[in-house]
């Protein structure tokens, strides 16, 4: 529980800090937001990807608002009873307002009860959080059908160009390709920013929240997976590598990485859900810069860096992404509804040595799912191939990233 005077001081200082923050470029997600909708808007994403900045940009579209950041160390003892106290302070200090903004709300126990009460009063609520399943659990039990989910990622290539005031070309892409899209890292350029961010995620979002004592193994597994982007793994193999008691420990650790948006799992496509669960998975990272500064081996594999960036762009608009493997392999197939609608191969450089292999994998997927057209994404090659009644578009990844 927090004293009312203490809570009032926190509210005022947070608002002052919020309003004095540096100007920033408009996030692309801003265009997706309609403040007239009476549902709660939930913005989730990894730490430091710009959720608070997006909140500030949304605030500018309102005539007035309330704001509280639950990540504030002074709010560590915040309890359910303090919500009413907070609401009273809001009204006393800023009058009657329609919009409530909350940062990292999952840090407050039973927050969903207060959010539900706000919605019942026909107010608007915009909240952020950096833990996917924690948000989903509470939203599912208390706010079923009364919220809209928006995922925020580090800067896209287009946002990177706005920030750096550069034109889209292979030279600007080369910088983005290596550095990734975390705003603070792009502005300052110190590797320690992303190294400390990884430490924060491991300790605050995972170890403390899930009461994990063996943080050394947890971090070692995170670094291992960040270093092996685009490669197959199984939970049994992780169990052996890190000498865990059971594969269930590996499953839990990986699910925590996913919940914090640090890593993503891509299953092998199969019409049988049971086979999907037992087949080897592939791992992808939230950001090339995050993987590069925390893993020397990742930054040496340009092909996997390209593949990771392609996955992230697909993941922003699609949830059901698989890799396809029968006689040959295709990096990504995308499922929309009940059908596979896209097949994409990623190759740093297409040449006479690898052309046959890359095309075979893509063609096999196109035939399997009865698709007329597929794509091979490269670092900087443009071409078209027509074979066996199928069209293959070869395109530089940076040009693909510029498409809406």
C-alpha positions as CSV (number, residue, x, y, z in Angstrom):
1,X,0.0,0.0,0.0
2,X,1.2,3.5,-0.8
3,X,0.4,6.7,1.1
4,X,-1.8,9.1,-0.8
5,X,0.7,12.0,-0.7
6,X,3.4,9.7,-1.9
7,X,1.2,8.4,-4.8
8,X,0.3,12.0,-5.7
9,X,4.0,13.0,-5.9
10,X,4.7,10.0,-8.2
11,X,1.8,10.9,-10.5
12,X,2.9,14.5,-10.8
13,X,6.6,13.7,-11.4
14,X,5.7,11.0,-13.9
15,X,3.5,13.4,-15.9
16,X,6.2,16.1,-15.8
17,X,8.8,13.6,-17.1
18,X,6.4,12.4,-19.8
19,X,5.6,15.9,-21.1
20,X,9.3,17.0,-21.1
21,X,10.5,13.9,-23.1
22,X,12.3,14.5,-26.4
23,X,10.4,14.7,-29.6
24,X,10.3,11.4,-31.6
25,X,9.3,10.2,-35.0
26,X,5.7,9.0,-35.4
27,X,5.4,5.3,-35.1
28,X,3.7,3.5,-38.0
29,X,1.4,1.8,-35.6
30,X,-0.2,5.2,-34.8
31,X,-2.2,4.9,-38.0
32,X,-3.9,1.7,-36.7
33,X,-5.3,3.3,-33.5
34,X,-8.9,4.5,-33.3
35,X,-9.6,6.2,-30.0
36,X,-13.3,6.3,-30.5
37,X,-13.6,2.5,-29.9
38,X,-14.8,1.8,-26.3
39,X,-12.5,-1.3,-25.9
40,X,-9.3,-1.3,-24.0
41,X,-6.2,-0.9,-26.3
42,X,-3.4,-3.2,-25.2
43,X,0.1,-2.4,-26.6
44,X,2.5,-5.2,-25.9
45,X,6.1,-5.6,-26.9
46,X,9.7,-6.1,-25.7
47,X,11.2,-3.6,-23.3
48,X,12.7,-0.4,-24.8
49,X,11.0,-0.9,-28.2
50,X,9.1,2.4,-27.9
51,X,5.8,1.6,-26.2
52,X,6.0,4.7,-23.9
53,X,6.8,6.9,-26.9
54,X,3.8,5.5,-28.7
55,X,1.7,6.3,-25.7
56,X,2.8,9.9,-25.8
57,X,2.0,10.1,-29.5
58,X,-1.5,8.7,-28.8
59,X,-1.9,11.2,-25.9
60,X,-1.5,14.1,-28.3
61,X,-4.7,12.9,-30.1
62,X,-6.7,13.5,-26.9
63,X,-8.0,16.6,-25.1
64,X,-6.8,15.4,-21.7
65,X,-5.7,12.2,-20.0
66,X,-4.5,10.4,-16.9
67,X,-1.2,8.6,-16.8
68,X,0.7,6.2,-14.5
69,X,3.8,4.1,-15.0
70,X,3.9,0.9,-12.9
71,X,7.5,0.3,-13.7
72,X,8.4,3.2,-11.4
73,X,10.5,1.8,-8.4
74,X,8.5,4.1,-6.1
75,X,5.4,2.1,-7.0
76,X,6.8,-1.3,-6.1
77,X,4.4,-1.7,-3.2
78,X,1.3,-0.8,-5.2
79,X,-1.7,-2.9,-4.2
80,X,-5.3,-3.4,-5.5
81,X,-6.6,-0.9,-2.9
82,X,-4.3,1.8,-4.3
83,X,-6.2,1.9,-7.6
84,X,-9.1,3.8,-6.0
85,X,-6.6,6.1,-4.4
86,X,-5.0,6.7,-7.7
87,X,-8.3,7.4,-9.4
88,X,-9.1,10.0,-6.8
89,X,-5.8,11.7,-7.3
90,X,-6.3,11.8,-11.0
91,X,-9.7,13.6,-10.6
92,X,-8.4,16.0,-7.9
93,X,-5.3,17.0,-9.9
94,X,-6.5,16.9,-13.5
95,X,-10.3,17.1,-13.4
96,X,-12.6,14.7,-15.3
97,X,-10.9,13.0,-18.3
98,X,-12.0,10.3,-20.7
99,X,-8.6,8.6,-21.3
100,X,-6.5,6.5,-18.9
101,X,-2.9,5.6,-20.0
102,X,-1.0,2.9,-18.0
103,X,2.6,1.8,-18.7
104,X,3.7,-1.8,-17.8
105,X,0.5,-2.5,-16.0
106,X,1.2,-6.2,-15.5
107,X,3.4,-5.2,-12.6
108,X,0.3,-4.4,-10.5
109,X,-1.7,-7.4,-9.1
110,X,-5.3,-7.7,-10.2
111,X,-5.0,-4.7,-12.5
112,X,-7.6,-6.1,-14.8
113,X,-10.3,-5.5,-12.2
114,X,-9.6,-1.8,-12.2
115,X,-9.5,-1.6,-16.0
116,X,-12.8,-3.4,-16.2
117,X,-14.4,-0.8,-13.8
118,X,-13.0,2.0,-16.0
119,X,-14.6,0.5,-19.1
120,X,-17.9,0.0,-17.3
121,X,-17.9,3.8,-16.8
122,X,-17.5,4.3,-20.6
123,X,-14.0,5.6,-20.3
124,X,-11.1,4.7,-22.6
125,X,-8.1,2.7,-21.5
126,X,-4.7,2.4,-23.3
127,X,-2.2,0.1,-21.5
128,X,1.3,-1.3,-22.3
129,X,3.0,-4.4,-21.1
130,X,6.1,-6.4,-21.9
131,X,4.8,-9.9,-21.0
132,X,2.6,-11.5,-23.6
133,X,1.1,-14.4,-21.6
134,X,0.6,-12.5,-18.4
135,X,-1.4,-9.9,-20.2
136,X,-3.3,-12.5,-22.2
137,X,-4.2,-14.5,-19.0
138,X,-5.8,-11.5,-17.3
139,X,-7.4,-10.1,-20.4
140,X,-8.9,-13.4,-21.2
141,X,-10.5,-13.9,-17.8
142,X,-11.8,-10.4,-17.1
143,X,-11.9,-8.5,-20.4
144,X,-13.1,-11.1,-22.8
145,X,-14.2,-9.3,-26.0
146,X,-13.5,-5.9,-24.6
147,X,-9.9,-5.3,-25.7
148,X,-7.9,-4.9,-28.9
149,X,-4.3,-6.1,-29.0
150,X,-1.5,-4.3,-30.8
151,X,2.0,-5.6,-30.9
152,X,4.9,-3.1,-31.1
153,X,8.3,-4.1,-32.5
154,X,11.6,-2.2,-32.6
155,X,11.9,0.3,-35.5
156,X,11.1,-0.9,-39.0
157,X,13.4,-0.1,-41.9
158,X,11.1,2.8,-42.9
159,X,11.1,4.2,-39.3
160,X,14.9,3.8,-39.2
161,X,15.2,5.9,-42.3
162,X,13.0,8.6,-40.8
163,X,15.1,8.6,-37.6
164,X,18.4,8.8,-39.4
165,X,17.1,11.0,-42.3
166,X,18.5,8.6,-44.9
167,X,17.2,7.4,-48.3
168,X,16.3,3.8,-48.9
169,X,19.2,2.1,-50.6
170,X,21.7,-0.7,-50.0
171,X,24.0,1.6,-48.0
172,X,21.3,2.6,-45.5
173,X,20.0,-1.0,-45.3
174,X,23.5,-2.2,-44.5
175,X,23.5,-0.1,-41.3
176,X,20.0,-1.2,-40.3
177,X,20.8,-4.8,-41.2
178,X,23.5,-4.8,-38.5
179,X,22.2,-2.4,-35.9
180,X,18.5,-3.4,-35.9
181,X,15.8,-1.2,-34.7
182,X,16.0,-0.4,-30.9
183,X,15.6,3.4,-30.8
184,X,18.0,4.1,-28.0
185,X,20.7,1.9,-29.5
186,X,20.3,3.6,-32.9
187,X,20.7,7.1,-31.3
188,X,23.6,6.4,-29.0
189,X,25.3,3.4,-30.6
190,X,26.8,1.7,-27.5
191,X,26.6,-2.1,-27.4
192,X,26.1,-1.9,-23.6
193,X,22.6,-0.6,-24.1
194,X,21.4,-3.9,-25.7
195,X,23.6,-6.0,-23.4
196,X,22.0,-4.4,-20.3
197,X,18.6,-4.7,-21.9
198,X,19.1,-8.5,-22.2
199,X,20.2,-8.6,-18.6
200,X,17.0,-6.7,-17.6
201,X,14.8,-9.0,-19.5
202,X,16.5,-12.1,-18.0
203,X,16.3,-10.8,-14.4
204,X,13.2,-8.6,-14.2
205,X,10.9,-10.1,-16.7
206,X,11.8,-13.8,-16.3
207,X,13.9,-14.7,-13.2
208,X,12.1,-12.6,-10.6
209,X,8.6,-13.1,-12.1
210,X,8.9,-16.8,-12.3
211,X,11.1,-17.3,-9.2
212,X,14.0,-18.9,-11.1
213,X,17.1,-19.3,-9.0
214,X,19.4,-20.7,-11.7
215,X,19.8,-17.4,-13.7
216,X,23.2,-18.5,-15.0
217,X,21.6,-21.4,-17.0
218,X,18.7,-19.1,-18.0
219,X,21.1,-16.5,-19.5
220,X,23.3,-19.1,-21.1
221,X,20.3,-20.6,-22.9
222,X,19.2,-17.2,-24.0
223,X,22.6,-16.4,-25.5
224,X,22.7,-19.8,-27.1
225,X,19.4,-19.3,-28.8
226,X,20.2,-15.7,-29.9
227,X,23.4,-17.2,-31.5
228,X,21.5,-19.9,-33.3
229,X,18.8,-17.9,-35.1
230,X,17.2,-19.8,-38.0
231,X,18.6,-23.2,-36.9
232,X,16.6,-26.2,-35.8
233,X,16.4,-27.2,-32.1
234,X,14.4,-29.5,-29.9
235,X,13.6,-29.3,-26.2
236,X,15.4,-32.5,-25.6
237,X,18.6,-31.1,-27.2
238,X,18.4,-28.1,-25.0
239,X,17.9,-30.4,-22.0
240,X,21.2,-32.2,-22.8
241,X,23.2,-29.1,-23.7
242,X,22.3,-27.3,-20.4
243,X,22.1,-30.4,-18.2
244,X,18.5,-29.8,-17.2
245,X,16.5,-32.2,-15.1
246,X,13.8,-32.6,-17.7
247,X,12.7,-31.3,-21.1
248,X,9.9,-29.5,-19.3
249,X,12.4,-27.1,-17.9
250,X,13.6,-26.3,-21.4
251,X,10.0,-25.8,-22.5
252,X,9.4,-23.4,-19.7
253,X,12.5,-21.4,-20.3
254,X,11.8,-21.0,-24.0
255,X,8.2,-20.0,-23.3
256,X,9.5,-17.3,-20.9
257,X,11.7,-16.0,-23.7
258,X,8.7,-15.9,-26.0
259,X,6.5,-14.1,-23.4
260,X,9.1,-11.4,-23.1
261,X,9.3,-11.0,-26.9
262,X,13.0,-11.8,-26.8
263,X,12.7,-14.8,-29.1
264,X,10.1,-16.4,-31.4
265,X,9.5,-20.1,-32.2
266,X,8.7,-21.3,-35.7
267,X,7.3,-24.8,-36.0
268,X,7.7,-27.2,-39.0
269,X,4.5,-27.2,-41.0
270,X,2.4,-30.3,-40.7
271,X,-1.3,-30.8,-41.1
272,X,-1.1,-32.9,-37.9
273,X,-1.0,-30.6,-34.8
274,X,0.5,-33.5,-32.8
275,X,3.4,-33.8,-35.3
276,X,3.9,-30.1,-35.2
277,X,4.4,-30.2,-31.5
278,X,7.1,-33.0,-31.6
279,X,8.9,-31.9,-34.7
280,X,12.1,-29.7,-34.4
281,X,11.5,-26.0,-34.1
282,X,13.4,-23.0,-35.4
283,X,14.3,-19.9,-33.4
284,X,14.3,-16.3,-34.3
285,X,15.3,-13.1,-32.5
286,X,13.4,-9.9,-31.8
287,X,16.2,-7.8,-33.4
288,X,19.4,-8.2,-35.4
289,X,21.2,-5.7,-33.2
290,X,20.2,-7.6,-30.0
291,X,21.6,-10.8,-31.4
292,X,24.7,-9.2,-32.9
293,X,26.0,-7.4,-29.7
294,X,25.3,-10.5,-27.6
295,X,26.7,-13.1,-30.0
296,X,29.8,-13.0,-32.2
297,X,28.7,-16.0,-34.2
298,X,25.4,-14.5,-35.2
299,X,27.0,-11.4,-36.7
300,X,29.3,-13.6,-38.8
301,X,26.4,-15.4,-40.5
302,X,24.9,-12.9,-43.0
303,X,22.5,-15.4,-44.4
304,X,20.9,-16.0,-40.9
305,X,20.8,-12.2,-40.3
306,X,18.8,-11.8,-43.5
307,X,16.5,-14.7,-42.6
308,X,15.9,-13.2,-39.2
309,X,14.9,-9.8,-40.6
310,X,12.6,-11.5,-43.1
311,X,10.9,-13.4,-40.3
312,X,10.4,-10.2,-38.2
313,X,8.7,-8.4,-41.1
314,X,6.4,-11.4,-41.7
315,X,5.6,-11.7,-37.9
316,X,4.4,-8.1,-37.8
317,X,1.4,-9.0,-40.0
318,X,1.0,-12.8,-39.6
319,X,0.8,-15.1,-36.6
320,X,0.8,-18.5,-38.3
321,X,4.3,-18.8,-39.8
322,X,6.0,-22.2,-40.4
323,X,9.1,-23.6,-42.1
324,X,8.4,-26.3,-44.7
325,X,10.6,-29.4,-45.1
326,X,10.0,-32.6,-47.1
327,X,12.7,-33.6,-49.6
328,X,13.9,-30.0,-49.7
329,X,13.3,-27.0,-47.4
330,X,11.5,-23.7,-47.7
331,X,12.3,-21.1,-45.0
332,X,8.8,-19.7,-44.5
333,X,5.2,-20.6,-45.4
334,X,2.4,-18.4,-44.1
335,X,-1.0,-19.7,-43.1
336,X,-4.0,-17.4,-43.4
337,X,-7.3,-19.0,-42.2
338,X,-7.1,-22.6,-43.2
339,X,-4.8,-22.1,-46.2
340,X,-1.1,-21.6,-46.9
341,X,-1.0,-18.3,-48.9
342,X,2.7,-17.5,-49.1
343,X,6.0,-19.3,-49.6
344,X,9.2,-17.4,-49.1
345,X,12.9,-18.5,-49.4
346,X,15.7,-16.3,-48.0
347,X,19.2,-16.4,-49.4
348,X,22.0,-13.9,-48.9
349,X,23.3,-14.3,-52.4
350,X,21.8,-16.5,-55.1
351,X,24.6,-18.0,-57.3
352,X,25.2,-21.0,-59.6
353,X,26.3,-23.1,-56.6
354,X,23.1,-22.7,-54.5
355,X,20.5,-21.7,-57.1
356,X,19.3,-25.2,-57.7
357,X,18.9,-26.0,-53.9
358,X,17.1,-22.7,-53.1
359,X,14.7,-23.0,-56.0
360,X,13.9,-26.7,-55.4
361,X,12.9,-25.9,-51.8
362,X,10.6,-23.1,-52.9
363,X,9.1,-25.0,-55.8
364,X,8.3,-28.0,-53.6
365,X,6.4,-25.7,-51.2
366,X,4.6,-24.0,-54.1
367,X,3.5,-27.4,-55.5
368,X,2.5,-28.8,-52.1
369,X,0.2,-25.8,-51.4
370,X,-0.9,-25.1,-55.0
371,X,0.6,-21.6,-55.1
372,X,1.3,-19.9,-58.5
373,X,4.0,-17.5,-57.2
374,X,6.8,-17.6,-54.6
375,X,9.6,-15.2,-53.5
376,X,13.3,-15.5,-52.9
377,X,14.6,-12.6,-50.7
378,X,18.2,-11.7,-51.1
379,X,20.6,-9.1,-49.9
380,X,20.7,-7.1,-53.1
381,X,19.5,-9.1,-56.2
382,X,16.6,-8.4,-58.5
383,X,15.3,-11.1,-60.9
384,X,12.4,-13.2,-62.0
385,X,12.2,-16.9,-62.9
386,X,9.4,-18.8,-64.5
387,X,9.6,-22.6,-64.3
388,X,7.1,-25.4,-64.4
389,X,4.2,-22.9,-64.6
390,X,5.3,-21.1,-61.4
391,X,6.7,-17.6,-61.1
392,X,9.5,-16.9,-58.7
393,X,10.3,-13.3,-57.8
394,X,13.8,-12.6,-56.6
395,X,13.9,-9.4,-54.6
396,X,16.3,-7.5,-52.3
397,X,15.1,-7.7,-48.7
398,X,15.4,-3.9,-48.3
399,X,13.0,-3.2,-51.2
400,X,10.6,-5.7,-49.7
401,X,10.8,-4.0,-46.3
402,X,9.8,-0.7,-48.0
403,X,6.5,-2.1,-49.3
404,X,3.4,-1.3,-47.3
